[in-house]
Structure formats: C-alpha cells, structure tokens
C-alpha cells in the first residue's frame, strides 16, 4: 500500500520535467473535474501511468473500481470481499489487491481489467496492505491483537507465501506498509487506528524483514503513510497531531513538518518528491501541496465544495490521495454528508495556483482608444519575458480575435491599449499558459461600447381587412453598418397557430423587405433587425385585424317582394321563419343573431341571442311564437370578438335580412 512505482519512460519524463522548451506552444491544462463513484467505501487508490487508469478499492462493496484520467468509471473487478490495499507492479501491468475476505492476494491484469490469479495467504490471515520491496510483495495481515507481516515471492516456478516475517511482535493489527523505488530494500510500516501510533522500518534485502528502527510516536490514529522516492523519509497522516510529520527512516527521528489542518488522513508523494498532504476537514483546505522538505508555505491548497446537505464541505477519504506518475494530476476521493463519493481530478497540482485579474473601463466610445490593465499573480517570480495572450470578443468576433500578447512586468502586472471596432459588450480576456512552476489561468473584463439606434418600421398597424385579403407587410430598415438582414415573423391570433418565421433576407436598395399575409385572423407581424457592430438590434410589430365571413339567409316564406327599394320575405302569421347563418368556423365559436322591429319610422331592437356554430360553420334558427302581422322586421348575424367564444377575429356583422308577417 501507498507505494508508487514508475517505469523507465516515466522516470525520463520526470527527469526532464524541469527543462523549459522555448518556441513550442504550451497546451492549456485541463480544468479540475469531479465524477461520482459507485462506491460504498474506500480502502486505497493508485494510478496507472501506462494505461492512464485509476484503481480504487471498495472494501464494503467487495470490488475494485477502475476510472480513466478524467474520473469516468470504465470498469469494475468484482468478487473481492473486503478488498483493501492496492499495489501496482513497476511496469504497471499488474495490480496486486489484498483481499481479506478470501485470505488471498489477487492479481489483476491492468490492460484487460480482469482478475488473473489468486494466491492464498492462509486461513484467517486477513491480508490488507501490500507493498513491493526486495523483489517480493509484502503484506500486512492479522488482527484481534496480533498483527504480522508476510511476503509473496513470485520469482520462482511456484509462488511462495511466507508468514510471520516480523519477529519482534510489534503490531496489534495488520500494519500498513509502504515502499519506494529509490530504496528497493526498505519497507516502512505503521499501525492504523491506534494511539499512540507505532512506526517501524525494515530491511528486506535478505528476503526476510529485519526491523532497523521503531518508534512509538506522539501522534495517534494513523490513517496513511508514504515513503519519499529516495526512501529517506516516511511521512505520516495521523488524526493527531494536526500536521503531517516526516520521520527519517534511518532511525525514525522526527524530521520536517508539513502544516495541514485538523485530522490528517491521507498522504502521497510524487516521483519528484512533491508531497500531497490531506486532511478530513469541513471548514479548512482539504489538500496541501508541498515541495519535498520545503515546509514554509504550500505550493497550493485545495478546498472541496459542499455537495451534501451539511454546513461543511465534502471531506477527503482516508488514504484517498494518489499522484499520476507524471504528476500531471492528483486524484482525490471525497465523500459528502449523504455518503456519496466522488473522484476528483486535480490538474497542475505541482504548480503554484495562478490568478489573472483584468481591469478595463466600464464604458468607452466606439473607435476610441482605451487602456486595459491587470496582473498575473502566483507564488514566486515568473520567467523573464513571460507573456500572456489577449483575446477580444465582440459582436463581430463572437469566437474571439487574438490581439498582440503582453509581456509581464516583474510583479506580473501588464497593460495594453486597444480601439474597439464594434459596439455592444466587448470582452478582453488575458490568459497565462503556465510554466514549470505556475499553473495556467485566465481572467477577463467587459466594456460597454454604445451603439447607434437605427430606424425600423412596419406598415399596416391597426388596419382592418375583410376575411381572406392578401396584405403585403413591408419592413423598412434605416442606416446600418454591415448587417442589412431583417427577419419577418407572422403570429396569427389563436393558440393553435404559433408564431412563425416566414422570411429572412436582406432589404432591397430602398431598405424594404416584404411578405404577404392571408388575413384570415387578426395577426401580429414582427420585424427583427439583430444589429451589427455599430447599430443596436431593434424589433417592431404591426397588428392588423381580419373580419370573418358571415351571411344569413331566410327560408319558409310564401313570397318575396319589395317595400320601397328593400326586398322583404313574406310569411303567413302561422309560419315560423328559418334563419340560416354561415360564418367562418373556429372551435367553440358562436354567432349573435339580432332582431329589430320597424315602428313609426324607426328601427328598434327586438332582442338578440347567441347560437353555436356547427363544425361546418352553419347555424339554423327557427323563429317561433305568436307572430303579429303588419310589422316590418329584420335579422342579421354577427361575430363579436370575445363574446362569440374566441378572440381570433375582429367584430363583424352581416347584412340585414328583412321580413314581414301577413294573415
């Protein structure tokens, strides 16, 4: 457990990581990310630098989860009850998993993501914490007041398991083990969840574990430990004290202290010696990054967000840190107050965090030179001549336009001038690509550049038309800069006919763009100019109104004749007239039928009533009752906006139809 091995290729990459290559374009670092893990618990985490995968043991779930370097779970190795400690082979081809539930060390093919073998360690051994050293796989095992160290030798024709390698009776439970490639014959050990914490160092060069140092520390409740790449230090994460203590492996005398916070619970050391010190802290940083032995100030810190329902943030899991072998990423497993675990991918963790502040004028006139200032800030000086890129984004360059880069002053400050060529919101973004010691970062500020208001008109507003009239609506656009395009939208009244874009095009030389609308309903036409670099967007509407078609006919009369110049239908007083109304149909529409009586030279209202139209747009009404003779009468049908059951047309009345009763 807690050992990290690197291949030859990785070693070379680490060796040359401090070399600055001049002239190449730096790739921006990927942003930190987080993905939810389907895990009930976490025992250990290791990173495979060859296949770029992360392995996480879940003791309660009896499985090992496999994630890619982006944190996405890409596989699961099941049937591993209680699986706890993990260890990767030097070539990253094999993952060793200690599985106490089956008393075995299980090997997993890291390319195929499949179990490849099981090596029994003996009934009741409960192996938990493996580490490679001295050509063997060592493991801490036991419990119930009796802990031991065993080994698995796979160098011969047959696997050889040797128990009771520790003869000093040091441990009350299975010890956590750690090793490092720079000290191949050194094994460090510590006991978890015990106060005081016991530490020991072993020489395994002979094939047996010979204890060379032992210490009962001032701390308690150890949660994790790691060896430095050269094997000269062991760094301990114990719940107490509230810092990460380093001890010399030669004699376990205390060495440097890496300041952290309450309840240290995880530690991992990168191949270049960078220390990641983690704590289970709700209200303080969760991870502190230090250069080896440089304890005055961390390179950077991380504080996880709160994704649960408590007042504190998500916390780091015990033993929940693992470096990618090339130090491009630090992986951290966290848990929130609801027990949901996440794999967090922290990029550029070995570099000091960088911030970029940008300050631009709040407002500026179009075509007027303005000055933008700012500062790139981080721990330590930036390389001489370091530059930051500048991008201007505006309505004419929505994807951004690259401006000349700026050179940082010794304090990271910068200044540049620019003349906006387009109005609206103009954004200046300054980006620092990062260097060997500083992470990439960017910042931006916005400038409001006023634009001119143009004219846009639309004819026929409030005009009233007969049903079915073809009306040409014309939008007229005034002066603009580059954009001469107008959109025309038609929105007939009624929820069954949504607003629709009917035409998009450039206006003609007179500034006009037209569309023809069949006026069967009241209709709103909208003209939209989306603006350009110097003129603001504008929208205008025109609402025109449409009548319905309506007519009424009379039947059952015995004759038709004129009284004066008006044609009348004649009815015997015992005959009931039938009025048939035809009107433009709309769902649930009714028409108003009105009667009037002529008396002493004037027409008087004789009553009105609404009747529902049939789906064919017709209504048949019979006038019943006692009919007085000699009186002239008239009838007509009307659509009344609102009271006829809808509002999609304008109020329309049909022509009067005249009738009279005789004996």
JOJOGI-V309143 format. One record per run of one state. SS is the DSSP state (H for helix, E for strand, - for the rest). FROM is the first residue (numbers start at 1). TO is the last residue. If there is no record, write none. Layout:
ss;from;to
SS;FROM;TO
SS;FROM;TO
This chain:
ss;from;to
-;1;7
H;8;18
-;19;32
E;33;37
-;38;44
E;45;48
-;49;52
E;53;58
-;59;62
E;63;68
-;69;72
E;73;77
-;78;85
E;86;88
-;89;93
E;94;99
H;100;102
-;103;103
E;104;109
-;110;113
E;114;120
-;121;128
E;129;133
-;134;135
E;136;143
-;144;145
E;146;153
-;154;159
E;160;162
-;163;170
E;171;171
-;172;175
E;176;180
-;181;182
E;183;190
-;191;191
E;192;192
-;193;194
E;195;195
-;196;197
E;198;203
-;204;209
E;210;216
-;217;219
E;220;227
-;228;232
E;233;240
-;241;242
E;243;248
-;249;253
E;254;259
-;260;263
E;264;269
-;270;274
E;275;279
-;280;286
E;287;290
-;291;299
E;300;302
-;303;314
E;315;323
-;324;328
E;329;335
-;336;340
E;341;347
-;348;351
E;352;352
-;353;354
E;355;359
-;360;362
E;363;363
-;364;368
E;369;377
-;378;386
E;387;394
-;395;396
E;397;407
-;408;412
E;413;419
-;420;423
E;424;432
-;433;437
E;438;438
-;439;440
E;441;449
-;450;451
E;452;452
-;453;455
E;456;458
-;459;463
E;464;465
-;466;468
E;469;477
-;478;484
E;485;492
-;493;499
E;500;506
-;507;511
E;512;519
-;520;522
E;523;529
-;530;534
E;535;535
-;536;537
E;538;546
-;547;549
E;550;555
-;556;558
E;559;563
-;564;565
E;566;572
-;573;577
E;578;583
-;584;589
E;590;599
-;600;601
E;602;612
-;613;617
E;618;622
-;623;631
E;632;639
-;640;651
E;652;653
-;654;656
E;657;662
-;663;663
